[in-house]
Amino acid sequence: FPVTIKGCLFIGTGNKGLLELESKTAQAGYEMREYMTQSFASTLAVPNVGVYSASRNNLILFDKTKVKKVISLPIYVASLSRVDSSIYAGSWGDGIVQLNLDGKVHHHFQKKNNNFHGVFKDHNGDMWIAYTYGVKKGKDITKCKDFAKNQIKMQVVSLFENSKNE
């Protein structure tokens, strides 16, 4: 799941750690042995904090190529999203964890047997969740209900809104 920050593109890989692409080169950003056999599921840049990447149940905060912090989460991370002043970590079958921008766990919204691939907030302030059986929508993450269930009958992995608010 690629993320750009300051002219670089960060890519989490399945077997090469976190890569940083600059111009026409790729540089391994992090290769600690204990995480090399694990996939880096998602990457999220937070200005003035660093770059977060997820590896299994670990949220790893990087400052350039150095690890600033490793945070153990109660879930195996499928996705990372930033909404306002929170980070949302979607899981493989165990809900969504809301964290502060410094990585401190704020709340664990548990919904078993669903994979959560993305949390998104649109221009109207509506929260959207991409998950195993489609999309959920609501004014608050705790109030999200199935959206267009008859039309969207498959797993959804990402959501976005373009510059025209579409």
N, C-alpha and C positions, 0 to 999 in steps of 0.2 A: 504494500500500500504506500505509494510514493508521496512525499511531502517536500515542498520547496521552502527554503529559508535563505535569505541573503545571497541569491544567485546560485545556490547549490540545490541539488535534488538528493534527498535521502531515501534509500530503498531498503526495506527489511526483506531479508532473503530466507529461504528454507535451509540453506546449508553454508552460507558464507558470512553470517553475521549481519551487521548494519553497514551498508555501503554508502559512501558520499560521492556523488558525481559532480565534477566541476569541469566546465568546458568540455573537453573530449577525453577526460580521464576518469577512472573509477578508483577510489581509494578505500580500502577496508577501514571502517571507522571504529570497529570494536570486534575483537575476536578472543574472548575468554573461553577457555576449553569447556567449562561447565555449561555454557549456553550454545556452543557451536552445533550440537546435534539437534537443537531445537529451532523451530521457525520463529522469525521475528514477524509477528502477526500484523502489526500496525505501527505507524509512526505518526507523531504529532509534535509540531513545533509550537512552543510557547515563548513569545518574546520576553527577554530579560530573565528567563528561567532556564531554557535549554530545549533539547529535543528528547521527547519520551519515545521509547519503543517498548513493545510488549513481547515477551518470550515465555510461553506457557503461562504460569501464574505470577510471573515477575514483571513489574513495571520498572524499566531502567531509564534513568535520567542521565543524558549525556551533555557534557559541555565540550563542544568540539569533538575530539576523539577520546576524551577521558570520561570515565563513569563518575558521576557526582553522587548517585544514590541508586540503590536497588530496593524496591518496595515489593514485599510479598503480598499478593492479593488473595482473597478467598475464592477466586474463580480462575479458569483458564481463559485468557483473553482472546477474543475473536476480533475486536475492533476498538479503536480509540477515537473519540470525538470531543471537540471542545464546544460548549454552549455557554455563553456568557462567562462567568468566572468559575466554571466547573469543567472537569474532565469526566466523560462517561466512558467506562470500559464495558463493552458488551462481551458476553461470554459464550462458551460452547456449553449450553445446557443448564446454566445456573444464574440467570438474571443479569442485571446491570448494576455495576458499582459506580457511584458518584464520588468523585474525589475533588478536593481543592486543587488549585493550580500548583501547589507545592507537593502534591502527591498524597496528602493525608486523606484517608477514607472518611467520607462524610455520611454515606448511606448505602445500603445494599438492598436493591429492589429485587426480591427473589421471585422468579417465575421459572419453575422447573420444566425440563424437557423441551425447551426452545433455545435455538441459537440466536443471539442478538448481534446483528452485524452493523448497526449504525443508529446513532441518535442525532437528530438534526432539529434545529429551530428555524422556522421560516420568518419572512418579513412581517407577518401578522402576529408573531409570538406563539404560534402553534408548534407543539413538539411532535415530531414524527419518529417512529421507531421501525427500522427494517428488521424483520425476524423470520423465523422458519416458515411460518404460514402466511406471509404477506407483509402488511403495513398496519401500524397502529398510529392513531393521531389523537391529540388532545391539548388542552391549554396547559396542562401540568403533566409531568411524566407519570405520576401516580394515577392520573385520570384518562390515560390513553386507551382508546377502544379501537377495535378492528375498523379499518377503513377500506371501502370498496371490496369487501370480502367475496362477493360474487364474481368480480372481475379479476382480482389478484388472488390466485389460488396456489401460488408457488413461493419458494423462498426468495426473499429480496435481500440484497447484500449492501446496497448503498442508496443514498438519497442526496439530492442537491437542488439548489435553486439558482437559476441563471441571473444575469444582471437586470433582466426585465421582470424579475419576481415571478417567473413561471416555474 
